[in-house]
Amino acid sequence: MRIARRVSPITVSALRRLLLPTAVVGILAGISAAQPAKPTMKAIVVHEYGGPEVLKYENAPRPEPKEDQVLVRVMAAGVNPVDAIVRQGMFGQRDLDKRPLIVGYDISGVVEKTGAKIEKLKRGDAVYAYLSILHGGGYAEFAIAKPDEMSLKPRNINFEEAGAVPLAATTAWQALIDTAKIDKGQTVLIHGGSGGVGSFAIQIAKARGARVIATASTANQDLLKQLGVDQAIDYTTTKFEDVVKDVDVVLNAVRGDTLARSYGVIKKGGIIVSITEPPDQAMCEKLGIRGSDLTAHPDANVLQELSKLIEAKKIKPIVSQVMPLTEAAKAQEQIETRHTRGKIVLKVADEAK
Ligand SMILES: NC(=O)c1ccc[n+]([C@@H]2O[C@H](COP(=O)([O-])OP(=O)(O)OC[C@H]3O[C@@H](n4cnc5c(N)ncnc54)[C@H](OP(=O)(O)O)[C@@H]3O)[C@@H](O)[C@H]2O)c1
């Protein structure tokens, strides 16, 4: 772009007047012709870490896929608690500071362009993806995804619902299926059943044939029942440890003292998986249970399994709020309350009719 501006036709003739060899002038003029303006896109960009006000809606360079990458035209981007944590400077103290950065790890959209080594996806495919936390880029009109982070979008849900799925549902899957290895007939207690992770966890556990107990506040008791829980507990009126015992698995998806109060409700040989703070290993050992923390990660195979369950109508994403991309700051203020019902999704583009 800079070269293009400098080597205008006037400049070329000026070079000729300076009697530069014709070949050199030709090369410079050629460079100018071969450098079209780089495409841009609208995105929410973080230049400085801080509160929601640092999220700026502006023009940003449109990314170009490398040979093993896919460029996705984003239709919707899911909002997760980690988006706000990165915005506040999660990577600021490390070598991973890549500002200006675009947060957003959940996208649904349409393949715009594929790198030379991409074989299974083509332009026009409807997809959804869980973008690596190290790259993100979801709050934008275009984002780069790798094949091992993405899958074809479930056919029976729209882009907004699909944008709500990847990170939260993958986390629930990796906690309950990959880590706890839940089985038919087991009893699972899910703390935070009405949130992003919890609402998927309940449905995944039910689909596996487990008996599910879940906690939420009074306002979300109806949602727990709608999701199919066998026992809904209102944590504002009832201490779960007074009404629950001998569960096989606990999934802890909330912060506070819930983790510490959970060890005693698990039967010997059972497991607690916590996605907020690591379990106390000494306590687990003393009680004869296992404790595991979890850092979720993108996995295309998990997305494919989720697509099957969604298409079989065993899982339905709960989207409580859809906001335009320009309202990303408002969406993050909401997610930071830690009381979001289901998921919030940013709508980036209108679905073609
Ligand atoms: N380790 C990982 O890889 C990983 C991955 C994803 C998420 N996380 C973390 O896991 C947590 C949950 O994530 P998320 O996406 O599900 O968050 P979220 O959608 O913001 O969860 C909000 C839900 O939590 C419920 N809640 C709040 N306090 C509660 C309590 N004391 N008992 C029961 N429910 C309570 C709220 O219900 P009420 O409004 O009814 O209170 C609300 O529906 C976050 O801290 C997130 O950072 C970790």
PDBQT file of the ligand as one rigid body, heavy atoms in Angstrom, charges set to zero:
ROOT
HETATM    1  N1  LIG A 401     -11.519 -24.668  32.604  1.00  0.00    +0.000 N 
HETATM    2  C1  LIG A 401     -12.037 -24.409  31.420  1.00  0.00    +0.000 C 
HETATM    3  O1  LIG A 401     -11.508 -24.828  30.387  1.00  0.00    +0.000 OA
HETATM    4  C2  LIG A 401     -13.298 -23.588  31.347  1.00  0.00    +0.000 A 
HETATM    5  C3  LIG A 401     -14.061 -23.599  30.173  1.00  0.00    +0.000 A 
HETATM    6  C4  LIG A 401     -15.256 -22.885  30.157  1.00  0.00    +0.000 A 
HETATM    7  C5  LIG A 401     -15.631 -22.149  31.282  1.00  0.00    +0.000 A 
HETATM    8  N2  LIG A 401     -14.829 -22.128  32.382  1.00  0.00    +0.000 N 
HETATM    9  C6  LIG A 401     -15.227 -21.377  33.595  1.00  0.00    +0.000 C 
HETATM   10  O2  LIG A 401     -16.336 -22.062  34.138  1.00  0.00    +0.000 OA
HETATM   11  C7  LIG A 401     -17.275 -21.136  34.676  1.00  0.00    +0.000 C 
HETATM   12  C8  LIG A 401     -18.628 -21.371  34.022  1.00  0.00    +0.000 C 
HETATM   13  O3  LIG A 401     -18.548 -21.041  32.655  1.00  0.00    +0.000 OA
HETATM   14  P1  LIG A 401     -19.884 -20.699  31.873  1.00  0.00    +0.000 P 
HETATM   15  O4  LIG A 401     -19.534 -20.385  30.482  1.00  0.00    +0.000 OA
HETATM   16  O5  LIG A 401     -20.901 -21.741  32.146  1.00  0.00    +0.000 OA
HETATM   17  O6  LIG A 401     -20.289 -19.362  32.664  1.00  0.00    +0.000 OA
HETATM   18  P2  LIG A 401     -21.685 -18.622  32.714  1.00  0.00    +0.000 P 
HETATM   19  O7  LIG A 401     -22.507 -18.971  31.526  1.00  0.00    +0.000 OA
HETATM   20  O8  LIG A 401     -21.408 -17.199  32.982  1.00  0.00    +0.000 OA
HETATM   21  O9  LIG A 401     -22.389 -19.260  34.002  1.00  0.00    +0.000 OA
HETATM   22  C9  LIG A 401     -23.383 -18.535  34.626  1.00  0.00    +0.000 C 
HETATM   23  C10 LIG A 401     -24.307 -19.459  35.390  1.00  0.00    +0.000 C 
HETATM   24  O10 LIG A 401     -23.745 -19.827  36.652  1.00  0.00    +0.000 OA
HETATM   25  C11 LIG A 401     -24.814 -19.935  37.574  1.00  0.00    +0.000 C 
HETATM   26  N3  LIG A 401     -24.351 -19.729  38.948  1.00  0.00    +0.000 N 
HETATM   27  C12 LIG A 401     -23.706 -18.652  39.453  1.00  0.00    +0.000 A 
HETATM   28  N4  LIG A 401     -23.424 -18.872  40.770  1.00  0.00    +0.000 NA
HETATM   29  C13 LIG A 401     -23.924 -20.098  41.082  1.00  0.00    +0.000 A 
HETATM   30  C14 LIG A 401     -23.940 -20.895  42.265  1.00  0.00    +0.000 A 
HETATM   31  N5  LIG A 401     -23.380 -20.476  43.394  1.00  0.00    +0.000 N 
HETATM   32  N6  LIG A 401     -24.493 -22.124  42.203  1.00  0.00    +0.000 NA
HETATM   33  C15 LIG A 401     -25.045 -22.580  41.055  1.00  0.00    +0.000 A 
HETATM   34  N7  LIG A 401     -25.080 -21.872  39.905  1.00  0.00    +0.000 NA
HETATM   35  C16 LIG A 401     -24.507 -20.650  39.918  1.00  0.00    +0.000 A 
HETATM   36  C17 LIG A 401     -25.768 -18.844  37.169  1.00  0.00    +0.000 C 
HETATM   37  O11 LIG A 401     -27.061 -19.211  37.547  1.00  0.00    +0.000 OA
HETATM   38  P3  LIG A 401     -27.934 -18.188  38.418  1.00  0.00    +0.000 P 
HETATM   39  O12 LIG A 401     -28.000 -16.925  37.612  1.00  0.00    +0.000 OA
HETATM   40  O13 LIG A 401     -29.221 -18.911  38.550  1.00  0.00    +0.000 OA
HETATM   41  O14 LIG A 401     -27.167 -17.974  39.689  1.00  0.00    +0.000 OA
HETATM   42  C18 LIG A 401     -25.616 -18.740  35.656  1.00  0.00    +0.000 C 
HETATM   43  O15 LIG A 401     -26.669 -19.359  34.931  1.00  0.00    +0.000 OA
HETATM   44  C19 LIG A 401     -16.682 -19.762  34.446  1.00  0.00    +0.000 C 
HETATM   45  O16 LIG A 401     -16.007 -19.364  35.623  1.00  0.00    +0.000 OA
HETATM   46  C20 LIG A 401     -15.689 -19.967  33.311  1.00  0.00    +0.000 C 
HETATM   47  O17 LIG A 401     -14.628 -19.046  33.338  1.00  0.00    +0.000 OA
HETATM   48  C21 LIG A 401     -13.674 -22.834  32.433  1.00  0.00    +0.000 A 
ENDROOT
TORSDOF 0
